[in-house]
């Protein structure tokens, strides 16, 4: 078991690899877990605080329903559905037609239910009946909806996350702890309200009076959210539980404390029954969260005055250099004093040079171990100069380099201040 940290440049959600480089020796001993696979990150910096078998393909079980919710929200954003749509419940989505031992919202014939209520049924009740009803309403059928889910995963760059049905019942649905964490990051970036609106709710009751028509009188059934963390861990506000025999007990979890948010996935937690398995996945998630909050801290890191870079053969002699905005680093508590930084930047560049071109980086290390990298960019564009300017610069550069023909390309090195 290894706990490592990696800092990634945060760009488009699909760019996250959550891979771990060389900084493992810096990090404190992690908790002992029995999950088959796990991964946890600090959301602000993208730092991987823990991973175990994170690339092993495992059925997500009902974590699948979060991918279904993501797909619904995409349809809503495209104007193809609305949360206040009244949904006709097809017979294959009635609770009595679901497989034995299904988790249910208890949908039935003749009920009046909105798409938003079905999302509560997915997020809180993990209703397999709700998954079928949502798929039919949004895409005309479960097969078409699943194809749309898979297309969304491909757009996010997820290669091992794929689905064959929408409820998570099948062992042929697959994901990995790394990929599902990447998906959850994208999900929360796109729908930051999803936690408070859906996933953090402790219970849900259905059907209510407005859901019933005069000819049906089903009783209201109140069910608790199966995510035990919501009731037992300070700051926990999501996300989803899952279980099928092929994967055992799964959990997508997140919590926020003191301005930091941690996000993670546990797959394959053992348990002889639902009570034991449910409590054990919550215990292991809580242990990871305690580890992340107690052993690590986030700090803003400074940058020097980066000045200007010499440009040859251009309409301008120099270009300003700017750093990206990823100026927060996650590191173990107690190592802040050992954090060092260096500017890696060539002294010159040739035109043309487009604004936003990556031309160097800021490297942050602790005891020689690379911890964080920030990219340096050209702050403006420089076009290719006229022929006389190009010829003159060739002459100037030739004579300027006569004494350094065999030298290594020069680099600028600066110690970087750290802002606590």
KAPEVEN-V305559 format. One line per field, one symbol per residue. psi: psi as a letter, one per 30 degrees, with the letter a starting at -180 (. if undefined). A space follows every 10 residues. Layout:
BEGIN
psi->???
END
This chain:
BEGIN
psi->kkklkkkkjj bkeffkfhlj bggeffklkl lklfkeklkk lkeefgkjfk kjhfgkkkkf bffefeeeee eeeeeeeggf lkfgkkkkjl efgkefgllk gkkkfhklkg ljkleeeeee eeeefhjeee eeeeeeeegf leeeeeeeee eeeeffgjfg jlkflffgfk ffkllleeef eeeeeeefee iffeeeeeff kflkkkklef fklfgkhklk kkkkkfjfef ffkkfkglek lkkleffbkl kklllkkhgk kkklkkkhkl kfleeeeeee eeeeeeeeee eeeefllkkk klkljfblkk kkglflflkk klllgigkkk lkkfgefgkl lkkjklfllk llkkkfkkfa lkkkljhfkk ekkkkklkfl kjlklleeee eeeeeeeeff gefhegllkk lkkkkklkj.
END
